Amino acid sequence: MSQQPDTQAVKDYLLGLQERICQKLEAVDGRASFIRDSWERPEGGGGISRVISEGGVFEKGGVNFSHVMGATMPASATAHRPHLAGAPWQAMGVSLVMHPENPFVPTSHANVRFFIATPKDGEPVYWFGGGYDLTPYYGFDEDCIHWHRTAHDACQPFGEDVYPTFKQWCDEYFYLKHRQEPRGVGGLFFDDHNTGDFARDFAFMQAVGDSYIDAYEPVVRRRMSQPWTERERDFQLYRRGRYVEFNLVYDRGTLFGLQSGGRTESILMSLPPLVRWDYSRQPEPGSDEARLTDYFLTGRDWLAGTDLEGIDE
């Protein structure tokens, strides 16, 4: 049954999600803690940035909550919704990026968000968005399968077509057109999600948000003690450049934040602390580095041929 949007319930959930994820990641890291930085936005709203750095596992990471508002929708949000131009709006969400130091541990990104706008002559218009994606530097099949199986299971209660639809959307969204390659091995991505049933839409956002740590923590624990050399570290820093390029050129959240007068420190929290660009660098054919793009970054169906029923990891 359809319901009126409950903005406070969404906010309460997001604040709780931020806290739970930080607690889990601190336990994995074992050395560093998230610092807490509350901030206010002059135009309306504010947020809480939680940042970890120089840890036992995570070189840098952030888990941000924001709740911002304004009198007029930013251009990035009205490009496909011209009828909302001039409408007052609220946006809230949790967005995170974790950059491990060990090159064998993938970078991960997750985001769940809620927008609501109130046209002068009409009912409130809301939509949910979010998802998560994995960016390995040295890939492992079992990690990719676990990541996607967790995403699949989170989507399953909402329909058989949900995971394949949002998996494909993720592959298409996190794609560097100027490089002609995916950013990582994908996951889930959805936006403009409004079925007309607020309770169900909210439940789906929660399922995605809650499953992120289930997808990522086992992968981190599996790889965090794997020995690495300067060769792997050098390649990791080079590949991080792709991450930066995507976030600064294509990422909707970055564009929305900057266009809406958001807090720059929080918006650019997703960037890694160290990165390098090399001119026309090509990995040695047949190497582990070449395997990243030749095998892992191909938009493949990681669950093809796997048994999705009754598997206990």
Salt bridges, closest charged atoms under 4 A:
GLU19 OE1 - ARG50 NH1 3.12
ASP37 OD2 - ARG263 NH2 2.57
GLU43 OE1 - ARG41 NE 3.86
GLU59 OE2 - ARG233 NH2 2.74
GLU59 OE1 - ARG240 NH2 2.70
ASP133 OD1 - HIS109 ND1 2.76
ASP133 OD2 - ARG183 NH2 2.85
GLU142 OE1 - ARG222 NE 3.78
GLU142 OE2 - ARG223 NH2 2.99
ASP143 OD1 - ARG222 NH1 2.52
ASP143 OD2 - ARG223 NE 2.78
ASP153 OD1 - HIS152 ND1 3.01
ASP171 OD2 - LYS167 NZ 2.68
GLU181 OE2 - ARG239 NH2 2.82
GLU181 OE2 - ARG242 NE 2.89
ASP191 OD2 - ARG113 NH2 3.67
ASP191 OD2 - ARG252 NH1 2.60
ASP192 OD1 - ARG81 NH2 1.78
ASP201 OD1 - HIS193 NE2 3.55
ASP210 OD1 - ARG20 NH2 3.06
GLU217 OE2 - ARG221 NE 3.02
ASP234 OD1 - ARG276 NH1 2.53
ASP234 OD2 - ARG281 NH2 2.71
GLU245 OE1 - HIS178 NE2 2.75
GLU245 OE2 - ARG179 NH2 2.69
ASP278 OD1 - ARG276 NH2 2.83
ASP278 OD2 - ARG281 NH1 2.62
GLU289 OE1 - ARG231 NH2 2.62
GLU313 OE1 - HIS146 ND1 2.84
GLU313 OE2 - ARG149 NH1 2.53
